């Protein structure tokens, strides 16, 4: 954050998000916004908090954020970052548990460091709600910091940091980063071929399409605790407010929360502009690989985690709710 000097266990930053916008708020600080531009990826803005009766503050589009948000963690394109670390009282980190990777494949035991975590997560061990101190002669000592223990939760809209928004956020930023990396690569290849894809670029197209198809269909999703998780009902209601329903009320935003996050393991992010504005040649190749995994007979074994009834439901939901599917899919 551009405001890392004021973010620490005594003054935590809150994060709010939907499918295309991320808002960061830290007390006594500025408002930070990441908006996902369907062509360019993550765009960064910062401005002062609005005061009652005051005018609209100037909004600055920051390029300093790209020092981190367009580096190794996002494969050199504008993207989103989530890390897991052990913070000190100052906000600086002592240990890092995961870095330079985002997505639903990351084991839960590597996540949540430097974050508060609440709700029915059923995790026996995790890195959340902790801070560390480097004690001379003894090394790093860890101590619990429960929400509100060191900070005023009344400074935030909600006093919670529920497990389900954490899981959804991780899936979502992993999707965005993969999509925009692929989009930048494809646009470069198409430009080099003056609008068409050179034969020499076909292997790269296949690699990008395979990575996206695997992610969209949750091939490597991390396991939930054996008890599952319990999501905040208000979050579920708000998250599903814009769901695209197929016959029978089924949607890609339906939750399972017992053995996996979603009931139908196909990303709801296919309905975003980030996906819909991808180069058609790439998008169609991803659809082809998804179809290989979702067919009933001789399906690609990579997608064996999907049962026959789930595959059938996913195909039906996509046919009824997703614009731009190739004619052969329908």
N, C-alpha and C positions, 0 to 999 in steps of 0.2 A: 504494500500500500504506500501511496505518497504520504500517508499520515502515520507511518509506523512508529514515529516517536511518541505518539499519544495512545497507541493501542497496546494494552497489556492486561494482566489479570484483574487489575483494579478498574480498568476502563475498556471493556471488551467491545469489539465492533459487531454489529448485527448485520445479517445478510438476508435480503428479501429477493425473490426471483420468480419469474414466470418463464415461458418458453423462449423468449427473445430478449429479456432485459434483466439485469442484475443490479440491485441497489445496495450499496454499503453505507452504513450509518454508524458513526462513533460519536458519543457525547463530547461536546466542546469542539467538534471537528466539522469538516465539510461533508457534503453529500457526494458520494462517488457513484457513478453509473457506468455500466458496461452495456452497450446496445449492440446486438448482433446484426450487422449489415449483411444482407444476403449475398452481396458480391465480395466484400472486403473482409468479412469476419468481425472480430471484436473491435469496437470503437469505444474510446474512453472519454468520459466527461466528468468534470468536478466543479462544484459551485457551493457558495455559502448557503446555509439553511435559511429558508424564508422566514421573515419575522412578521408577526401580526401587524397589519397596516402598512407594511413596507412594500417597496416595489420589487419587481422580479430581479434577482441578483444576476450578474453576468455569468454566463455559462462558458467554461473553458474546455476546449477539446484538447486533451493532454496527449503529447507524444512521448513523455517520459515513461509512461506505463509500458511502452514497448521494450524497454530495457529488460524486463522480465517476461512480459506477455507476448513476445515474439522471439523467444530464445529457444534453447534446447527443449524445454518442457512442452512447447507447442510446435516443434519441428520448423521453427523459423517463420511461421506465419502468425498473424494476430489471433490469439486464442485465449483460453481460460485456464486458470491454474488453481489447484487445491493441493495443499501439502499437509503433512502430518509430522509434528515435531513436539519437543518438550520446551515450553517457554520458561524463561526466568521472570522474576517480578518486573523487570524492566521491559519485557516484551521480546527481548532477544532470545535466540534459541540455543539450547544446550545439546540436544540430540535431534536427529532426523530419522524418522521411521519409513518415510517413503517420499520420493522426489522425482520430478521430471516424468511423471506418468499420471494419467487420469483415466477413470473408467470403472465400470461395474465389475471388472475382473479382479480388482485389487482386494485381497483378503481383508475382512473386517478387522482382524487383529492388527493390521498395519495402518488403519485409518484413525481419524478423530483426534490425533495429538494436536494440542493448541486450540481445540474447540470445546465448548460445553456440549454435553450430550444428556438428554432427558428422555422420558417416556419408557414404554415397555420394550426395551431392546433385548433383554435376556442375555446380554453378553457377560460371560463370567470374568473376562479380563479385557481391558481396552485402554487406550492412551488418553481418553478424554478426561476433562475435569482435573487435570494435573498440572503442577508447575515444579520446577527444579531449582536447586541451589548448588553451586559448586563450592563445596566445603574443603578448605585446605587440609590435606592429610587424609581426607576420607572420600574425596571424589564427589560424584553427583548424588545428591539426596533428593528424593521426590516427596511431594506432599499433595494431598487432595485439595482442590479448590472447587467446591460445589457452587452452582449458579446462585448468585446473591451473597455468597460468603464474603467476598471482597469488593463487590461492586453494587451499585444501586440499580436493581432491575426495573425500577420505575422510570428510568431514563429510556426504556425501550418499549415498543408496542406490545410485546409479549414477554413473559418471564421464562419461556421455554426454548429448548433447542432440540426438538423432537427427532428421533431416529429416522422417521420416514422421509422428511425433507432432506436429511443428509443423504439417504440412499438415492432418492430421485435426482438430487443435484449432482451427485457423482456420475450417475448414468448420463445425465444430460450434457455435462461438460465434456465427457468422453466422446459423446456423439458429435458435438459441435467441432471439437478439435480434429477429429478424423475427417469429417466432411469438408472442412475448410482447407486442411492440408491437401486432400484429394482434389478439391476445386482449383487451388493454385497450380498444382502440378499439371492438371489436365488443360487448363487455359494456356499454360506455357507450351505444352506439347502441340496443342491445336494452332497456336500462333506460329510455331516453328514449321508446321505443315501447311500454313496459309489457309487455315479453316478446316482441314481434314487431318485425320490422325495417320501419321506415317506408319508403315508396317513395322518399323523398328521400335515403335512405341507400344505395340500390342502387349508384350509381356508386362510392361508397367501398368497398362490399363487393367490387365487381369489381376495383378497383385493388389491394386487399389480397390477393385471391385470385390475381391475376396475378403479383404480386411473389413470393408464396410458391411458386406452381407453377414459376416460372422458376428459383427458387433450388433447390428440391427436385430438379429435373431437370438441374441443373448447366449452365444455358444459358450463363452468362458465366464459366465456370471458367478461371482463369489457365493459361497454357501451362506445361508442364514443360520442363526442358532437353531438347534433342534426343536426349540419351543416356538420358533417363528419370531415375528416382531408384531408389535401393536402400534398402529399409526394413529396420530392425532386426528380425531374425527373432523375438526374444523378445517385442517389442512386438506384432508381427503375431499371434503365438500367443495372447497375452493379449487383444488387441482382438477376435479372432474367437471367443473362448471362449463367448460368449453369442449367437452369430449365429443367425438364424432361417433354416433351410434349407428350400428347396423341392425338388421332384423333381430328382434328379440332383446334389444337394448344392449347388445354386446359392444364393447369398445376396447381400444388398445390402452385405455387408461384404467381399466378394471384391475384391482389389486388382488393378489393372492395372499402374500405375507406369511404363508406357512412354510413353504420350502423355497420360495422365490419371491421377487418383488411383485411381478405382474402375472395376472392369470393367463394372458395371451402374450407369449414372449416374442413380441415384435414391437419395435420402438414407436411410441406415439409421436416422436420427433419427425417422422415422415410427413406429418401434416404442417410442418413449419416451412417458412420461406427459405430458410437455410438449405433445406433439402430440395424443395420444389424448383429452386433456381440453379441447381447443379447443371453442368453441361450434360445435354441429353445422352451423348454417347456413353458417358460414365454411368448415368442413372439407369439407362436401359440394361447395361451389363450387370449392374447390381441386381436389378429385378430378375434377370435371367438366373443368376446364381441363387437368389432367394427361391425362385420357382423350383430349381433343382433340389433344394433342401425341403421344400414344402409339399412335393408331390407324394402321392400315396405309394406308388410302385417305384422300386429302384431309386429311392431318394439318396442324395449324397449322405454318406454315413457321418460326416462332420456334424450333421444336424439331428443325430439320433436322440438327443435329449428331448426332442419334441415328440409327444405321442400323436397318434393318428388323429384323434379328435381335436387336439389343439391345432394341428396343422390345418385341418379342415376349417376350423373357426377363424384362424388368421387369414386364410385365403378369402373367406367370405367377407370378413371385415374390410380387407383391403379393396376388394372389388366394389363394395358398396360405398366406401367413404374416401378413397384416395384418388384425386384427380391425376390424370396424366399417365395412368398405367398403359403399357403397350397393348395393342389390340389382341395380340396372341395370348396375353395373360387372361383377358376376359373371355 
